[in-house]
């Protein structure tokens, strides 16, 4: 098929159009049963962030689709892998692995964190927060999936799988579901695991980056169990921004990076403020997540 044929197929994909009304209905139902999980101004900001991210993502998504097509055309497997059931299964794992590393690096590279942080800026955990997507991250997002078309998966398959993953992830943003059976908790990303991810408690920082499968976090050492009785998750940032101004929510970390870069005296430090993990400092306490977690473990071991 030509690029035009793929674009025509993409235009006929209505997966997310059907999902959005379901999301809104889920928000209304959750708000009815758990009203304290919602605050009107906060929820409005979440919807605005969803709109902002969709606008910012439009051009990168178009360019990514074209790039996926041309990479796919170079694949030696493009005539081998079609849309068989086993191909979808392989794609599921490839997509989920890509999401894990995209999401993890959004937390471990400060420039990427600046684009992702709006998603974590709410002090509430609910389905509305799921819509509070990172804005700046939409620019670099698709680079992490660029290797998959080279394996012989066509752009429509890839975009479809990315959409399915996004829909799944909506449902893990809730406090209404406690813990699921152990087998499910071991393999899949669940509300319990994702509450950890949104928590600002030191033991939970930068953990559980999973999209659908939590096994990636277990394999790569970023998993943390939710232990409510010991350390109940506190949502939001380590230092909350305390604003409902959508422009500030979307850009505050970029401004913070710029201020740190200006006060750094040499290029090495300037680059560290951009590409090192959030919390790195050339003249102050190291507040990177891995450093804080290490100190907490040492403290608990000595108690």
ZITA-V11899 format. One record per backbone hydrogen bond with DSSP energy under -1.0 kcal/mol. NH is the residue of the N-H (numbers start at 1). CO is the residue of the C=O. E is the energy in kcal/mol with one decimal. If there is no record, write none. Layout:
# ZITA-V11899
nh->NH co->CO e->E
nh->NH co->CO e->E
This chain:
# ZITA-V11899
nh->6 co->2 e->-1.8
nh->7 co->3 e->-2.4
nh->8 co->4 e->-2.2
nh->9 co->5 e->-2.0
nh->10 co->6 e->-2.6
nh->11 co->7 e->-2.1
nh->13 co->10 e->-1.5
nh->18 co->14 e->-1.9
nh->19 co->15 e->-1.4
nh->20 co->16 e->-2.3
nh->23 co->19 e->-2.5
nh->24 co->20 e->-2.4
nh->25 co->21 e->-2.2
nh->26 co->22 e->-2.4
nh->27 co->23 e->-2.2
nh->28 co->24 e->-2.1
nh->29 co->25 e->-2.3
nh->30 co->26 e->-2.7
nh->31 co->27 e->-2.6
nh->32 co->28 e->-1.5
nh->33 co->29 e->-1.8
nh->34 co->30 e->-2.4
nh->37 co->34 e->-1.8
nh->38 co->35 e->-1.9
nh->43 co->39 e->-2.5
nh->44 co->40 e->-2.2
nh->45 co->41 e->-2.0
nh->46 co->42 e->-1.8
nh->47 co->43 e->-2.0
nh->48 co->44 e->-2.2
nh->49 co->45 e->-2.7
nh->50 co->46 e->-1.8
nh->51 co->47 e->-1.8
nh->52 co->48 e->-2.9
nh->53 co->49 e->-2.8
nh->54 co->50 e->-1.8
nh->55 co->51 e->-2.1
nh->56 co->52 e->-2.7
nh->57 co->53 e->-2.3
nh->61 co->57 e->-2.8
nh->62 co->58 e->-2.0
nh->63 co->59 e->-2.7
nh->64 co->60 e->-2.5
nh->65 co->61 e->-2.2
nh->66 co->62 e->-2.0
nh->67 co->63 e->-2.5
nh->68 co->64 e->-3.3
nh->69 co->65 e->-2.0
nh->70 co->66 e->-2.1
nh->71 co->67 e->-2.5
nh->72 co->68 e->-2.6
nh->73 co->69 e->-2.0
nh->75 co->72 e->-1.0
nh->78 co->75 e->-1.0
nh->80 co->77 e->-1.6
nh->81 co->77 e->-2.7
nh->88 co->84 e->-1.7
nh->89 co->85 e->-1.7
nh->90 co->86 e->-2.3
nh->91 co->87 e->-2.4
nh->92 co->88 e->-2.1
nh->93 co->89 e->-1.5
nh->94 co->90 e->-2.2
nh->95 co->91 e->-3.2
nh->96 co->92 e->-2.2
nh->97 co->93 e->-2.2
nh->98 co->94 e->-2.1
nh->99 co->95 e->-2.4
nh->100 co->96 e->-2.1
nh->101 co->97 e->-2.0
nh->102 co->98 e->-2.4
nh->103 co->99 e->-3.0
nh->104 co->100 e->-3.0
nh->105 co->101 e->-2.3
nh->106 co->102 e->-1.3
nh->107 co->104 e->-1.4
nh->108 co->104 e->-1.1
nh->109 co->105 e->-1.7
nh->110 co->276 e->-2.7
nh->111 co->274 e->-2.0
nh->113 co->109 e->-2.7
nh->114 co->110 e->-2.2
nh->116 co->112 e->-1.1
nh->117 co->113 e->-3.0
nh->119 co->116 e->-1.9
nh->120 co->117 e->-1.4
nh->121 co->118 e->-1.1
nh->131 co->128 e->-1.0
nh->132 co->129 e->-1.0
nh->133 co->131 e->-2.4
nh->137 co->115 e->-1.5
nh->138 co->135 e->-1.6
nh->139 co->136 e->-1.7
nh->141 co->137 e->-1.5
nh->143 co->140 e->-1.2
nh->144 co->141 e->-1.6
nh->145 co->142 e->-1.5
nh->146 co->143 e->-1.2
nh->148 co->145 e->-1.3
nh->151 co->148 e->-1.9
nh->152 co->149 e->-1.7
nh->158 co->154 e->-2.1
nh->159 co->155 e->-2.6
nh->160 co->156 e->-2.4
nh->161 co->157 e->-2.4
nh->162 co->158 e->-2.3
nh->163 co->159 e->-1.9
nh->164 co->160 e->-2.2
nh->165 co->161 e->-2.3
nh->166 co->162 e->-2.0
nh->167 co->163 e->-2.1
nh->168 co->164 e->-2.3
nh->169 co->165 e->-2.3
nh->170 co->166 e->-1.0
nh->171 co->168 e->-1.1
nh->173 co->170 e->-1.4
nh->174 co->172 e->-1.3
nh->185 co->181 e->-2.4
nh->186 co->182 e->-2.1
nh->187 co->183 e->-1.3
nh->188 co->184 e->-3.0
nh->189 co->212 e->-3.4
nh->194 co->190 e->-2.6
nh->195 co->191 e->-2.0
nh->196 co->192 e->-1.4
nh->197 co->193 e->-1.4
nh->198 co->194 e->-1.7
nh->199 co->196 e->-1.3
nh->200 co->234 e->-3.5
nh->204 co->201 e->-1.3
nh->207 co->204 e->-1.2
nh->208 co->222 e->-2.8
nh->214 co->187 e->-1.4
nh->215 co->187 e->-1.1
nh->218 co->214 e->-1.7
nh->219 co->215 e->-2.6
nh->220 co->216 e->-2.8
nh->222 co->217 e->-2.0
nh->231 co->227 e->-3.4
nh->236 co->198 e->-1.3
nh->249 co->245 e->-2.4
nh->250 co->246 e->-1.9
nh->251 co->247 e->-1.6
nh->252 co->248 e->-2.4
nh->255 co->251 e->-1.9
nh->256 co->252 e->-1.9
nh->257 co->253 e->-2.4
nh->258 co->254 e->-2.3
nh->259 co->255 e->-2.1
nh->260 co->256 e->-2.1
nh->261 co->257 e->-2.8
nh->262 co->258 e->-2.1
nh->263 co->259 e->-1.5
nh->264 co->260 e->-1.1
nh->270 co->266 e->-2.1
nh->271 co->267 e->-2.6
nh->272 co->268 e->-1.9
nh->273 co->269 e->-2.0
nh->275 co->271 e->-3.1
nh->276 co->272 e->-2.2
nh->280 co->277 e->-1.7
nh->287 co->279 e->-2.6
nh->292 co->288 e->-2.4
nh->293 co->289 e->-2.7
nh->294 co->290 e->-1.7
nh->295 co->291 e->-2.1
nh->296 co->292 e->-2.1
nh->297 co->293 e->-2.4
nh->298 co->294 e->-2.1
nh->299 co->295 e->-2.3
nh->300 co->296 e->-2.6
nh->301 co->297 e->-2.0
nh->302 co->298 e->-1.2
